[in-house]
Structures are given as structure tokens and as C-alpha cells.
Amino acid sequence: MLRLAPGIREYNILSMPNTVQQPAISERVLCPIAQIEDPNQQLLGFRGLSPTADS
């Protein structure tokens, strides 16, 4: 998670539900995006996962 672009990390923290339930975007889905070095490319990949991710 530390290798993710700041906008993606912020989105994940701010979108966490108040109750205990399965998150919409899991760490397993984010791992391939974290392997991308360029933060702008990470954001493009992340936006492809979540149409509501505008960060």
C-alpha cells in the first residue's frame, strides 16, 4: 500500500466504511497497480477499477 500514489491511498482511507464489511476495492486488486512506478499511471489504472474514484 505504501507504493500507491497519494491520491489512491487517500481515496482508500476516506472511503472506508464505518462498519465491518468487505471493502469495494481490496488490497489484492491494488497490488498490480502498486507495481507501477509512475503515480500518474497508477491513478489511471485505479480509475479503471472505480468509476467513483476522482482523486
N, CA, C, O and CB atoms as a CASP TS submission, in Angstrom:
PFRMAT TS
TARGET T0000
AUTHOR 0000-0000-0000
METHOD Language model
MODEL 1
PARENT N/A
ATOM      1  N   MET     1       0.815  -1.192   0.000  1.00  0.00           N
ATOM      2  CA  MET     1       0.000   0.000   0.000  1.00  0.00           C
ATOM      3  C   MET     1       0.866   1.268   0.000  1.00  0.00           C
ATOM      4  O   MET     1       0.432   2.310  -0.491  1.00  0.00           O
ATOM      5  CB  MET     1      -0.931  -0.008   1.204  1.00  0.00           C
ATOM      6  N   LEU     2       2.058   1.189   0.534  1.00  0.00           N
ATOM      7  CA  LEU     2       2.911   2.369   0.588  1.00  0.00           C
ATOM      8  C   LEU     2       3.389   2.809  -0.785  1.00  0.00           C
ATOM      9  O   LEU     2       3.757   3.971  -0.957  1.00  0.00           O
ATOM     10  CB  LEU     2       4.095   2.103   1.469  1.00  0.00           C
ATOM     11  N   ARG     3       3.395   1.922  -1.759  1.00  0.00           N
ATOM     12  CA  ARG     3       3.867   2.263  -3.090  1.00  0.00           C
ATOM     13  C   ARG     3       2.777   2.905  -3.943  1.00  0.00           C
ATOM     14  O   ARG     3       3.042   3.335  -5.066  1.00  0.00           O
ATOM     15  CB  ARG     3       4.397   1.029  -3.778  1.00  0.00           C
ATOM     16  N   LEU     4       1.561   2.972  -3.423  1.00  0.00           N
ATOM     17  CA  LEU     4       0.466   3.561  -4.185  1.00  0.00           C
ATOM     18  C   LEU     4       0.570   5.080  -4.194  1.00  0.00           C
ATOM     19  O   LEU     4       1.083   5.687  -3.254  1.00  0.00           O
ATOM     20  CB  LEU     4      -0.883   3.127  -3.607  1.00  0.00           C
ATOM     21  N   ALA     5       0.081   5.679  -5.261  1.00  0.00           N
ATOM     22  CA  ALA     5       0.063   7.135  -5.373  1.00  0.00           C
ATOM     23  C   ALA     5      -0.751   7.726  -4.217  1.00  0.00           C
ATOM     24  O   ALA     5      -1.707   7.104  -3.753  1.00  0.00           O
ATOM     25  CB  ALA     5      -0.528   7.577  -6.746  1.00  0.00           C
ATOM     26  N   PRO     6      -0.381   8.913  -3.755  1.00  0.00           N
ATOM     27  CA  PRO     6      -1.094   9.528  -2.621  1.00  0.00           C
ATOM     28  C   PRO     6      -2.602   9.640  -2.833  1.00  0.00           C
ATOM     29  O   PRO     6      -3.371   9.447  -1.891  1.00  0.00           O
ATOM     30  CB  PRO     6      -0.534  10.902  -2.356  1.00  0.00           C
ATOM     31  N   GLY     7      -3.030   9.945  -4.042  1.00  0.00           N
ATOM     32  CA  GLY     7      -4.468  10.061  -4.311  1.00  0.00           C
ATOM     33  C   GLY     7      -5.208   8.758  -4.098  1.00  0.00           C
ATOM     34  O   GLY     7      -6.349   8.757  -3.637  1.00  0.00           O
ATOM     35  N   ILE     8      -4.567   7.646  -4.431  1.00  0.00           N
ATOM     36  CA  ILE     8      -5.188   6.336  -4.239  1.00  0.00           C
ATOM     37  C   ILE     8      -5.239   5.997  -2.761  1.00  0.00           C
ATOM     38  O   ILE     8      -6.258   5.513  -2.270  1.00  0.00           O
ATOM     39  CB  ILE     8      -4.423   5.244  -5.013  1.00  0.00           C
ATOM     40  N   ARG     9      -4.143   6.248  -2.040  1.00  0.00           N
ATOM     41  CA  ARG     9      -4.145   5.982  -0.591  1.00  0.00           C
ATOM     42  C   ARG     9      -5.214   6.812   0.103  1.00  0.00           C
ATOM     43  O   ARG     9      -5.935   6.310   0.966  1.00  0.00           O
ATOM     44  CB  ARG     9      -2.758   6.284   0.022  1.00  0.00           C
ATOM     45  N   GLU    10      -5.317   8.082  -0.273  1.00  0.00           N
ATOM     46  CA  GLU    10      -6.318   8.958   0.334  1.00  0.00           C
ATOM     47  C   GLU    10      -7.724   8.456   0.045  1.00  0.00           C
ATOM     48  O   GLU    10      -8.576   8.451   0.934  1.00  0.00           O
ATOM     49  CB  GLU    10      -6.157  10.394  -0.177  1.00  0.00           C
ATOM     50  N   TYR    11      -7.972   8.038  -1.175  1.00  0.00           N
ATOM     51  CA  TYR    11      -9.288   7.511  -1.542  1.00  0.00           C
ATOM     52  C   TYR    11      -9.628   6.296  -0.699  1.00  0.00           C
ATOM     53  O   TYR    11     -10.745   6.178  -0.197  1.00  0.00           O
ATOM     54  CB  TYR    11      -9.333   7.149  -3.032  1.00  0.00           C
ATOM     55  N   ASN    12      -8.659   5.383  -0.540  1.00  0.00           N
ATOM     56  CA  ASN    12      -8.900   4.179   0.244  1.00  0.00           C
ATOM     57  C   ASN    12      -9.226   4.502   1.694  1.00  0.00           C
ATOM     58  O   ASN    12     -10.126   3.895   2.275  1.00  0.00           O
ATOM     59  CB  ASN    12      -7.696   3.265   0.179  1.00  0.00           C
ATOM     60  N   ILE    13      -8.517   5.436   2.277  1.00  0.00           N
ATOM     61  CA  ILE    13      -8.760   5.797   3.679  1.00  0.00           C
ATOM     62  C   ILE    13     -10.100   6.506   3.834  1.00  0.00           C
ATOM     63  O   ILE    13     -10.863   6.195   4.749  1.00  0.00           O
ATOM     64  CB  ILE    13      -7.626   6.691   4.209  1.00  0.00           C
ATOM     65  N   LEU    14     -10.392   7.452   2.950  1.00  0.00           N
ATOM     66  CA  LEU    14     -11.624   8.216   3.072  1.00  0.00           C
ATOM     67  C   LEU    14     -12.868   7.407   2.727  1.00  0.00           C
ATOM     68  O   LEU    14     -13.961   7.722   3.196  1.00  0.00           O
ATOM     69  CB  LEU    14     -11.556   9.423   2.194  1.00  0.00           C
ATOM     70  N   SER    15     -12.711   6.376   1.917  1.00  0.00           N
ATOM     71  CA  SER    15     -13.881   5.604   1.507  1.00  0.00           C
ATOM     72  C   SER    15     -14.116   4.369   2.363  1.00  0.00           C
ATOM     73  O   SER    15     -15.010   3.575   2.071  1.00  0.00           O
ATOM     74  CB  SER    15     -13.739   5.194   0.074  1.00  0.00           C
ATOM     75  N   MET    16     -13.321   4.198   3.418  1.00  0.00           N
ATOM     76  CA  MET    16     -13.507   3.038   4.277  1.00  0.00           C
ATOM     77  C   MET    16     -14.856   3.134   4.979  1.00  0.00           C
ATOM     78  O   MET    16     -15.201   4.184   5.520  1.00  0.00           O
ATOM     79  CB  MET    16     -12.360   2.926   5.308  1.00  0.00           C
ATOM     80  N   PRO    17     -15.614   2.052   4.972  1.00  0.00           N
ATOM     81  CA  PRO    17     -16.921   2.073   5.640  1.00  0.00           C
ATOM     82  C   PRO    17     -16.771   2.120   7.159  1.00  0.00           C
ATOM     83  O   PRO    17     -15.769   1.670   7.714  1.00  0.00           O
ATOM     84  CB  PRO    17     -17.744   0.845   5.236  1.00  0.00           C
ATOM     85  N   ASN    18     -17.783   2.670   7.811  1.00  0.00           N
ATOM     86  CA  ASN    18     -17.778   2.739   9.273  1.00  0.00           C
ATOM     87  C   ASN    18     -18.039   1.378   9.900  1.00  0.00           C
ATOM     88  O   ASN    18     -17.640   1.131  11.039  1.00  0.00           O
ATOM     89  CB  ASN    18     -18.819   3.737   9.758  1.00  0.00           C
ATOM     90  N   THR    19     -18.701   0.499   9.171  1.00  0.00           N
ATOM     91  CA  THR    19     -18.981  -0.831   9.692  1.00  0.00           C
ATOM     92  C   THR    19     -17.982  -1.821   9.130  1.00  0.00           C
ATOM     93  O   THR    19     -17.273  -1.535   8.166  1.00  0.00           O
ATOM     94  CB  THR    19     -20.417  -1.264   9.357  1.00  0.00           C
ATOM     95  N   VAL    20     -17.938  -2.982   9.745  1.00  0.00           N
ATOM     96  CA  VAL    20     -17.013  -4.013   9.293  1.00  0.00           C
ATOM     97  C   VAL    20     -17.687  -4.779   8.155  1.00  0.00           C
ATOM     98  O   VAL    20     -18.641  -5.528   8.366  1.00  0.00           O
ATOM     99  CB  VAL    20     -16.606  -4.976  10.470  1.00  0.00           C
ATOM    100  N   GLN    21     -17.168  -4.570   6.949  1.00  0.00           N
ATOM    101  CA  GLN    21     -17.660  -5.292   5.784  1.00  0.00           C
ATOM    102  C   GLN    21     -16.551  -5.338   4.743  1.00  0.00           C
ATOM    103  O   GLN    21     -15.535  -4.655   4.874  1.00  0.00           O
ATOM    104  CB  GLN    21     -18.946  -4.625   5.206  1.00  0.00           C
ATOM    105  N   GLN    22     -16.748  -6.128   3.733  1.00  0.00           N
ATOM    106  CA  GLN    22     -15.716  -6.273   2.713  1.00  0.00           C
ATOM    107  C   GLN    22     -15.613  -4.984   1.906  1.00  0.00           C
ATOM    108  O   GLN    22     -16.622  -4.494   1.398  1.00  0.00           O
ATOM    109  CB  GLN    22     -16.020  -7.477   1.786  1.00  0.00           C
ATOM    110  N   PRO    23     -14.396  -4.421   1.780  1.00  0.00           N
ATOM    111  CA  PRO    23     -14.232  -3.179   1.021  1.00  0.00           C
ATOM    112  C   PRO    23     -14.505  -3.402  -0.461  1.00  0.00           C
ATOM    113  O   PRO    23     -14.350  -4.513  -0.969  1.00  0.00           O
ATOM    114  CB  PRO    23     -12.822  -2.615   1.216  1.00  0.00           C
ATOM    115  N   ALA    24     -14.912  -2.337  -1.152  1.00  0.00           N
ATOM    116  CA  ALA    24     -15.211  -2.412  -2.572  1.00  0.00           C
ATOM    117  C   ALA    24     -13.947  -2.717  -3.374  1.00  0.00           C
ATOM    118  O   ALA    24     -13.999  -3.452  -4.360  1.00  0.00           O
ATOM    119  CB  ALA    24     -15.847  -1.104  -3.053  1.00  0.00           C
ATOM    120  N   ILE    25     -12.817  -2.158  -2.957  1.00  0.00           N
ATOM    121  CA  ILE    25     -11.544  -2.394  -3.633  1.00  0.00           C
ATOM    122  C   ILE    25     -10.578  -2.990  -2.621  1.00  0.00           C
ATOM    123  O   ILE    25     -10.230  -2.350  -1.629  1.00  0.00           O
ATOM    124  CB  ILE    25     -10.969  -1.075  -4.255  1.00  0.00           C
ATOM    125  N   SER    26     -10.152  -4.212  -2.877  1.00  0.00           N
ATOM    126  CA  SER    26      -9.296  -4.910  -1.920  1.00  0.00           C
ATOM    127  C   SER    26      -7.820  -4.683  -2.215  1.00  0.00           C
ATOM    128  O   SER    26      -7.449  -4.197  -3.283  1.00  0.00           O
ATOM    129  CB  SER    26      -9.602  -6.399  -1.932  1.00  0.00           C
ATOM    130  N   GLU    27      -6.996  -5.042  -1.257  1.00  0.00           N
ATOM    131  CA  GLU    27      -5.542  -4.947  -1.431  1.00  0.00           C
ATOM    132  C   GLU    27      -5.080  -5.859  -2.562  1.00  0.00           C
ATOM    133  O   GLU    27      -4.129  -5.544  -3.276  1.00  0.00           O
ATOM    134  CB  GLU    27      -4.811  -5.311  -0.119  1.00  0.00           C
ATOM    135  N   ARG    28      -5.747  -6.967  -2.713  1.00  0.00           N
ATOM    136  CA  ARG    28      -5.405  -7.914  -3.780  1.00  0.00           C
ATOM    137  C   ARG    28      -5.550  -7.273  -5.160  1.00  0.00           C
ATOM    138  O   ARG    28      -4.746  -7.532  -6.055  1.00  0.00           O
ATOM    139  CB  ARG    28      -6.292  -9.164  -3.688  1.00  0.00           C
ATOM    140  N   VAL    29      -6.561  -6.448  -5.328  1.00  0.00           N
ATOM    141  CA  VAL    29      -6.791  -5.764  -6.600  1.00  0.00           C
ATOM    142  C   VAL    29      -5.782  -4.626  -6.783  1.00  0.00           C
ATOM    143  O   VAL    29      -5.393  -4.317  -7.910  1.00  0.00           O
ATOM    144  CB  VAL    29      -8.238  -5.219  -6.667  1.00  0.00           C
ATOM    145  N   LEU    30      -5.363  -4.009  -5.690  1.00  0.00           N
ATOM    146  CA  LEU    30      -4.438  -2.879  -5.766  1.00  0.00           C
ATOM    147  C   LEU    30      -2.978  -3.287  -5.969  1.00  0.00           C
ATOM    148  O   LEU    30      -2.169  -2.464  -6.398  1.00  0.00           O
ATOM    149  CB  LEU    30      -4.550  -2.062  -4.517  1.00  0.00           C
ATOM    150  N   CYS    31      -2.628  -4.526  -5.674  1.00  0.00           N
ATOM    151  CA  CYS    31      -1.229  -4.959  -5.795  1.00  0.00           C
ATOM    152  C   CYS    31      -0.639  -4.722  -7.182  1.00  0.00           C
ATOM    153  O   CYS    31       0.468  -4.190  -7.270  1.00  0.00           O
ATOM    154  CB  CYS    31      -1.121  -6.421  -5.457  1.00  0.00           C
ATOM    155  N   PRO    32      -1.321  -5.089  -8.270  1.00  0.00           N
ATOM    156  CA  PRO    32      -0.731  -4.825  -9.585  1.00  0.00           C
ATOM    157  C   PRO    32      -0.540  -3.334  -9.865  1.00  0.00           C
ATOM    158  O   PRO    32       0.412  -2.944 -10.543  1.00  0.00           O
ATOM    159  CB  PRO    32      -1.600  -5.432 -10.663  1.00  0.00           C
ATOM    160  N   ILE    33      -1.424  -2.519  -9.355  1.00  0.00           N
ATOM    161  CA  ILE    33      -1.304  -1.071  -9.547  1.00  0.00           C
ATOM    162  C   ILE    33      -0.111  -0.542  -8.759  1.00  0.00           C
ATOM    163  O   ILE    33       0.578   0.372  -9.212  1.00  0.00           O
ATOM    164  CB  ILE    33      -2.604  -0.346  -9.114  1.00  0.00           C
ATOM    165  N   ALA    34       0.132  -1.108  -7.593  1.00  0.00           N
ATOM    166  CA  ALA    34       1.261  -0.669  -6.770  1.00  0.00           C
ATOM    167  C   ALA    34       2.599  -0.974  -7.436  1.00  0.00           C
ATOM    168  O   ALA    34       3.605  -0.344  -7.111  1.00  0.00           O
ATOM    169  CB  ALA    34       1.203  -1.334  -5.398  1.00  0.00           C
ATOM    170  N   GLN    35       2.626  -1.919  -8.351  1.00  0.00           N
ATOM    171  CA  GLN    35       3.860  -2.265  -9.049  1.00  0.00           C
ATOM    172  C   GLN    35       4.236  -1.235 -10.111  1.00  0.00           C
ATOM    173  O   GLN    35       5.372  -1.225 -10.586  1.00  0.00           O
ATOM    174  CB  GLN    35       3.725  -3.631  -9.688  1.00  0.00           C
ATOM    175  N   ILE    36       3.308  -0.381 -10.484  1.00  0.00           N
ATOM    176  CA  ILE    36       3.563   0.658 -11.480  1.00  0.00           C
ATOM    177  C   ILE    36       4.340   1.785 -10.798  1.00  0.00           C
ATOM    178  O   ILE    36       3.924   2.281  -9.751  1.00  0.00           O
ATOM    179  CB  ILE    36       2.222   1.191 -12.112  1.00  0.00           C
ATOM    180  N   GLU    37       5.448   2.183 -11.378  1.00  0.00           N
ATOM    181  CA  GLU    37       6.313   3.207 -10.781  1.00  0.00           C
ATOM    182  C   GLU    37       5.732   4.616 -10.881  1.00  0.00           C
ATOM    183  O   GLU    37       5.845   5.392  -9.932  1.00  0.00           O
ATOM    184  CB  GLU    37       7.669   3.178 -11.445  1.00  0.00           C
ATOM    185  N   ASP    38       5.120   4.957 -11.997  1.00  0.00           N
ATOM    186  CA  ASP    38       4.634   6.314 -12.246  1.00  0.00           C
ATOM    187  C   ASP    38       3.294   6.544 -11.539  1.00  0.00           C
ATOM    188  O   ASP    38       2.323   5.849 -11.840  1.00  0.00           O
ATOM    189  CB  ASP    38       4.489   6.566 -13.764  1.00  0.00           C
ATOM    190  N   PRO    39       3.216   7.505 -10.602  1.00  0.00           N
ATOM    191  CA  PRO    39       1.965   7.768  -9.883  1.00  0.00           C
ATOM    192  C   PRO    39       0.808   8.140 -10.815  1.00  0.00           C
ATOM    193  O   PRO    39      -0.340   7.801 -10.530  1.00  0.00           O
ATOM    194  CB  PRO    39       2.179   8.882  -8.876  1.00  0.00           C
ATOM    195  N   ASN    40       1.088   8.824 -11.912  1.00  0.00           N
ATOM    196  CA  ASN    40       0.015   9.182 -12.847  1.00  0.00           C
ATOM    197  C   ASN    40      -0.555   7.942 -13.526  1.00  0.00           C
ATOM    198  O   ASN    40      -1.763   7.853 -13.743  1.00  0.00           O
ATOM    199  CB  ASN    40       0.530  10.169 -13.905  1.00  0.00           C
ATOM    200  N   GLN    41       0.306   6.990 -13.862  1.00  0.00           N
ATOM    201  CA  GLN    41      -0.152   5.739 -14.454  1.00  0.00           C
ATOM    202  C   GLN    41      -0.926   4.911 -13.429  1.00  0.00           C
ATOM    203  O   GLN    41      -1.884   4.220 -13.775  1.00  0.00           O
ATOM    204  CB  GLN    41       1.040   4.935 -15.000  1.00  0.00           C
ATOM    205  N   GLN    42      -0.502   4.986 -12.164  1.00  0.00           N
ATOM    206  CA  GLN    42      -1.246   4.306 -11.107  1.00  0.00           C
ATOM    207  C   GLN    42      -2.670   4.860 -11.021  1.00  0.00           C
ATOM    208  O   GLN    42      -3.637   4.105 -10.926  1.00  0.00           O
ATOM    209  CB  GLN    42      -0.524   4.460  -9.749  1.00  0.00           C
ATOM    210  N   LEU    43      -2.779   6.178 -11.056  1.00  0.00           N
ATOM    211  CA  LEU    43      -4.104   6.796 -10.975  1.00  0.00           C
ATOM    212  C   LEU    43      -4.982   6.387 -12.148  1.00  0.00           C
ATOM    213  O   LEU    43      -6.178   6.155 -11.971  1.00  0.00           O
ATOM    214  CB  LEU    43      -3.978   8.315 -10.926  1.00  0.00           C
ATOM    215  N   LEU    44      -4.409   6.295 -13.338  1.00  0.00           N
ATOM    216  CA  LEU    44      -5.177   5.847 -14.498  1.00  0.00           C
ATOM    217  C   LEU    44      -5.678   4.420 -14.292  1.00  0.00           C
ATOM    218  O   LEU    44      -6.835   4.116 -14.582  1.00  0.00           O
ATOM    219  CB  LEU    44      -4.325   5.933 -15.776  1.00  0.00           C
ATOM    220  N   GLY    45      -4.815   3.557 -13.797  1.00  0.00           N
ATOM    221  CA  GLY    45      -5.219   2.179 -13.522  1.00  0.00           C
ATOM    222  C   GLY    45      -6.275   2.101 -12.443  1.00  0.00           C
ATOM    223  O   GLY    45      -7.209   1.305 -12.538  1.00  0.00           O
ATOM    224  N   PHE    46      -6.135   2.918 -11.421  1.00  0.00           N
ATOM    225  CA  PHE    46      -7.097   2.932 -10.325  1.00  0.00           C
ATOM    226  C   PHE    46      -8.455   3.436 -10.780  1.00  0.00           C
ATOM    227  O   PHE    46      -9.486   2.891 -10.389  1.00  0.00           O
ATOM    228  CB  PHE    46      -6.585   3.788  -9.185  1.00  0.00           C
ATOM    229  N   ARG    47      -8.459   4.469 -11.600  1.00  0.00           N
ATOM    230  CA  ARG    47      -9.722   5.000 -12.112  1.00  0.00           C
ATOM    231  C   ARG    47     -10.450   3.949 -12.959  1.00  0.00           C
ATOM    232  O   ARG    47     -11.679   3.945 -13.029  1.00  0.00           O
ATOM    233  CB  ARG    47      -9.470   6.275 -12.944  1.00  0.00           C
ATOM    234  N   GLY    48      -9.697   3.074 -13.588  1.00  0.00           N
ATOM    235  CA  GLY    48     -10.313   1.983 -14.338  1.00  0.00           C
ATOM    236  C   GLY    48     -11.025   0.984 -13.441  1.00  0.00           C
ATOM    237  O   GLY    48     -11.948   0.299 -13.883  1.00  0.00           O
ATOM    238  N   LEU    49     -10.606   0.895 -12.186  1.00  0.00           N
ATOM    239  CA  LEU    49     -11.239  -0.019 -11.231  1.00  0.00           C
ATOM    240  C   LEU    49     -12.493   0.576 -10.625  1.00  0.00           C
ATOM    241  O   LEU    49     -13.471  -0.129 -10.378  1.00  0.00           O
ATOM    242  CB  LEU    49     -10.267  -0.385 -10.129  1.00  0.00           C
ATOM    243  N   SER    50     -12.459   1.881 -10.388  1.00  0.00           N
ATOM    244  CA  SER    50     -13.532   2.522  -9.640  1.00  0.00           C
ATOM    245  C   SER    50     -13.997   3.787 -10.357  1.00  0.00           C
ATOM    246  O   SER    50     -13.282   4.789 -10.352  1.00  0.00           O
ATOM    247  CB  SER    50     -13.072   2.853  -8.210  1.00  0.00           C
ATOM    248  N   PRO    51     -15.179   3.762 -10.974  1.00  0.00           N
ATOM    249  CA  PRO    51     -15.661   4.955 -11.670  1.00  0.00           C
ATOM    250  C   PRO    51     -15.915   6.136 -10.742  1.00  0.00           C
ATOM    251  O   PRO    51     -16.026   7.270 -11.208  1.00  0.00           O
ATOM    252  CB  PRO    51     -16.922   4.630 -12.412  1.00  0.00           C
ATOM    253  N   THR    52     -16.011   5.888  -9.422  1.00  0.00           N
ATOM    254  CA  THR    52     -16.250   6.989  -8.472  1.00  0.00           C
ATOM    255  C   THR    52     -14.952   7.564  -7.924  1.00  0.00           C
ATOM    256  O   THR    52     -14.987   8.525  -7.157  1.00  0.00           O
ATOM    257  CB  THR    52     -17.119   6.509  -7.316  1.00  0.00           C
ATOM    258  N   ALA    53     -13.813   7.003  -8.298  1.00  0.00           N
ATOM    259  CA  ALA    53     -12.516   7.467  -7.809  1.00  0.00           C
ATOM    260  C   ALA    53     -12.079   8.664  -8.644  1.00  0.00           C
ATOM    261  O   ALA    53     -11.607   8.504  -9.770  1.00  0.00           O
ATOM    262  CB  ALA    53     -11.449   6.327  -7.865  1.00  0.00           C
ATOM    263  N   ASP    54     -12.237   9.850  -8.094  1.00  0.00           N
ATOM    264  CA  ASP    54     -11.899  11.058  -8.837  1.00  0.00           C
ATOM    265  C   ASP    54     -10.628  11.719  -8.335  1.00  0.00           C
ATOM    266  O   ASP    54     -10.274  12.796  -8.814  1.00  0.00           O
ATOM    267  CB  ASP    54     -13.033  12.035  -8.766  1.00  0.00           C
ATOM    268  N   SER    55      -9.927  11.106  -7.380  1.00  0.00           N
ATOM    269  CA  SER    55      -8.693  11.695  -6.833  1.00  0.00           C
ATOM    270  C   SER    55      -7.535  11.476  -7.759  1.00  0.00           C
ATOM    271  O   SER    55      -6.419  11.902  -7.463  1.00  0.00           O
ATOM    272  CB  SER    55      -8.371  11.113  -5.466  1.00  0.00           C
TER
END
